[in-house]
Amino acid sequence: MIAQIKQRSPGVEIVQQDDPLSISLKGGGWKEEATLNFHRIYGYCQKATPADCAATRTEFLDKILAHSAPPAFTAASLRLAVRDAQYVGYVRQLEKGAPLILAEPIGEDLFAVLVSDSAETVALVTPDKLLTLGMTRDQAWRRAWDQTRAALPPLPEGTALATNAMVFQDQEYLASMLIDGKAWRSIAAKAGPDLFVTVVADNYVFVGLMPDGPDLAKFRQTVREDCESQPRCISPNLYRFREGRWIVSR
């Protein structure tokens, strides 16, 4: 990745971090220092074919290097995304006094995260950025959720799941459907204890009913394999909704 960046942007300064899968870019048209993390791509490339790995690396750099400055950050760009505990923990390890991520748990290992959306990238929103908008964290969170929810499809009916599982795909922020705990409490009450959800990617959510047992164990393996095939998997787990939060089904 570093070799490609040097070739495509010869004027940029690359600063290697302590983490071997993280670098910063300065100069060369970049008005602000930008930190790039290659962890998800690295994980994907452990399982993908060389051709698929190369395509994913190129796509990532195409989006990053198209901007010599971060995309515009406004109140209208605020969104809530879903990320797993590993992602949130990694970002928090990079913090040196100032928070780099605003996140709230929605389950055992899933978090709602405040982000800024643009056509090519999704960037984390930090408290100092909110100051430029004159917004408190609560105000930004509510605005972000309203704007995210407005673009999401309707949640499934709990009783309808008894006859048909539902797949939501090919739309960004679909994973954010899992944030609405109040709505899922009602869905779970109608669907019963066999309700499950998988969220292998931001644009792919699977909802259905299946009791514990051999069939569910086989399906868990399918979900893990599906996660491994995703360039940016959110979670390889299968979840049940218990007491207002998402719990990993083991």
N, C-alpha and C positions, 0 to 999 in steps of 0.2 A: 504493500500500500504506500509506504514511504517513497519507494522508487518511482511509482507511478505519479505521485504528487510532485516530486522533483522534476520529472519529465514534462508534466503538463503545466506546472506553475513554477518555472525556474527562479522567479524573483522572491518566492515566499521563504521565510525562515521557519524551519521545523524544529520545535523544541521537544525533545524526548522526555517523557515523564518517568517517575519511578516505576509506574505500571508499564510493562512492555507493550501493552495493547492500547495505550493512550498517548496521544501527542497533542501539541498545541501548534497553531499556525499564526505567524505574525508577519506583517509587512507584505510586500508583493501585491499591493492593492487592497489588503485586508485592513479596514479602518479600525477594527477591534480584534483582539486576540480571540481565537476560536479553538476550543478543545474538541478533539475527535476521539471517540471510543470505538474500538474495533471488536469488542467482545462478542457481540451477537453474530457478526460476520465470521469470526474465527470459529465459534461453535458450530455454525451452519456448515462451514467448509470441512469440518471433521467428518461429516456424513455425506456431503454432496459430491457429485462428480466434479472433476477438474473444470469442465466446461461451465457447469452451473455456478461453481464457486467464482470463476473469473467473471461471469456475467453479473453476478451480484456485487462484486467489488467495483466493477465499472459503473454500474447503476448508482451505487453509493457515492462514488467520486463525482459522477456527472452532476448529481444534485448539490453536493457540497461546493464544488469548484465553480459552479455557475454563479455563486454569490461572492462578491468581494467584501460584503458587509452582511450582517444578519438581516433577515426579512423584517419588514415593518412590524413593530409590536404595538398593538392597540387594544382597547377594551373589546372591540369587536372580534379580535383574533383569539380571545381566551376560550379554552376548551378544557374538559376533563377527560383524561385518558386512563386506561387501566394498565398497570404494570405489576410484575410479581415482586416478591420480597428480595430476591437476588438482585434485581435491577435497582431497587430503592436502596438496598444496603450498599451496593457498589458506589452509587453517587454520594451517599453520606460519608463514605470512607475518604472521598476526595475533598470534603469540606475542611477548610482551615479557618475556623472561627465563624465565617458567614455561611448561612444555609444555601445550598445549591438546588434544593428540591422542596416543594410543598406537597405533602402527601398525607392521606388519611386512610386507615385500613378499612376494607370492606369485607374482609374475611381472614381466614387463617394465614394465607400468604399472598393475598391480593390487595392492591392499594389503588385508590383514585389519586391521580396526580394532576396538578395544575400545569397546563402547557399553553403555548402560543402556536396557532396553526397558520401555515402558509401553503402555497401551491406545491412547494417542493419539500419542505421540511417541517418537522414538529420540534419545537424547542422548549426546554424546561423554563418555567417562570420562577424567578427568585424574588424575595421580598423587596430588594432594592429596585427591581423593575416596576413593582406595583407602586412604589413611591412616585415614579415618573408619571403615573396615571392618576395620582391622588386617590387611590383606592386602598381600603383595608383588605386584609386577607379574606374576611367573611364576605365583603362586597364582591371581590373578584371571584370567589368560589361560587357564589350564587349566580353571578353573571355567566360564568363559564358553564355551569350546569344547565342553565336555561338555554344557552346557545347550542350546547351539545345535544340536549334532549330534543330540541326542536327539529333536528335533522334525522333523528333515529326512527326506525319503524316501530309500529305498535308492539308491545310485549305480547307473548302468547297467552291465550286463555288457558287457565289451569285445567278446566274440564276437557278442552279439546285435545290436550296432550295424551289423553287416555287412548286415543285411536291413531294419532299421527304425531311423530316427532317433527321438530321444526329446525330448519337450517337457515341461518342468516349469513349472507356472504356478499362479497363484491361491493362493499361500502366501507369507508373508513369510519373509525370510532364505534364499530358495532360492539366491541368489547365493553364499551361504556354502558351498554344496556344493563350490565351487572351492578351498576352503582345504585340503582333505584331500589334500595332495600325495602321500603314501604310497599312498593308494588309487588316485589317478589314474595313478600310475606303473604300477601293475599293469593298470589298464584300458587305458592306452595301449599297453602291451606286447602285449596280446591284440588290440586294435583295429587297430594298425598306424599308420603315419605320416600317414594321411589323416584321423585323428581331429581334429575341430574342436569348439569351444564358442563360443556367443555369450551375452552377459549384458547385455542392454539395460536390464534393470530388476531390482530386488531380488526381484520375484515372477515373473520370466520367464527361464528358462535353456533353451537349445536345444543339443542334443548330437547329432552325427552324423558321417558319413564323407563326404569329398569331396576328390578330388585337386586339385592346383593346375591352373589352366587357365581358359578363358573362363567356364565355368559358375560357378566359385568367384568370379571377378571380378564377375559379375552378382549373385551372392548377397551379396557384401560391400556392394554398393550398397543392396540390400534391407535389410540390417542397419542401415546408416547412417540410412536413411529411417525404419526402425522406432524407432531411438533418438530421432530428432527428434520423433516422435509421443508420446514418453513424458514426463510431467511431471517425472520424476526419473530420467533415464537414467543408468545406471552407465557404460556404455562403448559406443561405436559400432563397436568393433573385433571382428574374428573372430580367435580364438586357437587356436594349436596347443600341445600339451604337449611340451616339449623339455627334457631333462636336469633333470627335477624341477620345472619352472616353466612358467608360461603366457607364450607368446611371440606377439606380434602377427603375424598372417599378412598379408603385404604382396604 
